[in-house]
Amino acid sequence: MNTKEQIINTSIQLFSDYGYEATTMTKIADDVGIKKPSIYAHFKNKEAIFHHTVEQVAKEYIDFVFSTVNQIQDQSAERILYSVLNQIYTNEYQIEFLGEFFYRFVLFTPPEIEGQVKPILQASEEQLENTFLQIIEKGKTNHEIDPALSSQTILRHYLFILNNLDVDLRYYSLSSMALENHLNDIWKVFWRGIKK
């Protein structure tokens, strides 16, 4: 890993742990193990570092979802959609590393950095939504999902589950077994509502 990558990865953790304001260039340099002026060979300022961290987290999240989908793309739409939810919330790296960053800066974006975060997140959301819509359409074509239901409506409900499981996980401090039961209960009701 080169120095620039080390700065980005260290910054993701620091921004997650301490927030945007409390994460200083000095702290980043100390944690990377370099002198503060060395950071400026790679990044103009803290805002530039933050911008790169948001891009990195969004990319890793999308790559994780796409990898999950690609591994089981020949399976049913139900299996694919459920597996994405399950993998996101049982993968320790997603929960502890990327999840904390997303939780802090997506759900509670500080106003002073909202302009940097929103365009990156909107682009990644569009990619994910298009992928999920294709899976939903596949489910309709394969007679798994009720064709009378709007694909956009199904997507909105699916994304609601996807986004709010994170809140449940953090608020209720669910164990892995409790989370799996929680997800299964939610999934049964969701799937019963959309299946053909």
N, C-alpha and C positions, 0 to 999 in steps of 0.2 A: 504494500500500500504506500503510495507516494505521500508527500507532505500535505498536498492539497486535499487528498482524500481523508487523511488523518484529521485535518482541521474540520472538514465537514462532518465526519462521524462523531468526533468529540463534541462538536457544537450541537449536534442533534441531542445528545445526552444532556449536555449542560442546559440548553434551552428547555428541554423537558423537565429537568430537575428544578431549575431556578427561575424559569420564565425569561422573557425577552429582556426586560429592563435590568434584571440582576445579573445577567450573563455579560461579563465584560471581556474585552479583547485580551486583557492581562490574564484572566482566568482561562480563556481558551488556550492562549500560548503556554501557560503553566501546565495545563493538562495534556497538551500535545507534547510538551517537552522541548519547546523552542523559545527563543526570545521574541517578545512582542513585535519588534520591527520586522521580523521574518514573515509575519502574517501578511504584511502589506506587499510582499512579493507575489502573493497569490490572490489577495482580495483588497479592494479599495477601502472598505470599512465594514462595520458589523452588519449593516443592512445588506451588503452584498453577500456576506457569509450566510445570513438568514435566508436570503432568496435562494441560494444554492441548497441549503438544508431542506427547504420546503420542496424544491424540485426533486431532491434525492428521495425524500420520504414518499412523495406522490408516485415516483417511478417505481420504487420498491414495492409499494402497495399494489399498484397495477400489475407489475410483474408477478407478484405472488398470486393474485386472483387469476391472471391469464394462465399461469403454470398449473394451478388447480383445475381450471376448466379444461386445458389441453390434455391433462393426464386421463380424464374421464369423458372426453368429448363424444365418444360413441355410446355413452349410456343415456338413460332417460333424462328428460328435462328436470323431472323431480329430483333425481339423484344429483345432477349437476348443481342445481340451485341450492339444495340442502347442503351439499358438500362444501360449497363456497362459504356458507355461513359457519359450518362446523369447523372448517380449517382456519378461518380467520380468528375464531374465538377459542381455539384449542392450541394454536401455535404460539409458543412462549415468546418467540422473537417478535411476532406481531403484537402481542399483548403488552409486553414489557418495554420494548424499544420503540417501535413505530407507533404503537397504540397510544402510548403516553404523549408523544409529540402531537399526534392527531387530535387527541382529546383536548390538549391545552390550546392548540392553535387553530383548530377547525371549529370546535364547538364554542370556544370562548376566545375568539380572535381579538387581540388588543387593537383598539381603533387606529393607533399610529402605524400599524403594519398591515392593516386590512387590505390596502391597495396592492400590496405585494402578494398577499396570500390568495386572494379571490381568483385572479385569472388562472393561476396554476391549478387550483382546486377545481375550477369550472372545467378546464380542459381535461383533467383526469376523470372527473365525474361523467363527462360526455363519453369518454372511451368506455368506461364501465357500463354506463346505461345502454350504449349500443350493443355491447356484448350480451348483457342480460336480456335485452329485447330480442336478439337473435335466438337465445335459448328459449324464451317464451314462445316465439313464433314456431320454433321447432316442436315445442310441446303441443301447440295447436295443430300443426301439420300431422303429428303422430297420434292425434286423438287422446292426448293426456290432459290437455287444458281446454276448458270450455271456450269455443270460438266466439260465443256471443259476448264474452267479456272483452273490454278494451285492453289491449296490450299495455298501453300507457298506465291504465289504472292498476293492473297487476304489478307493473314495475314500481309504481309509487308505493304500493303496500309492501312489496319485497324490500325496497330500499328503506322503508320505515323500520322494518324488522332489523335489517342489516345495521343501520345507524344506531338504533336504540338498544341493541344487545350490549353495546359497549357501555352505555350508561348503567344498565342493570348489573353488568359484571363489576363495575367499579363501585357503584352505590351499595350493592348488597354483598360485596366481597364474596361472590359465589365460588365455591370449590369447583374443580373440574367436573365432578359427578353431578353436582347441583346445577351447573351451567348446562350440561348435556341434557338433563331432565327438563330444565327450563326451556331450552331450545326445542326439544322434541314436542313439548306441550304446545308451544307457539306454532311450530311447524304443522302439527296435525290440524289445527284450526285453519291456518292459512291454506294448506293444500286442499282441505275439504271444501273451502270456499271457491277454489278456482278449477278443481279437477272436472273433467267431463263426465 
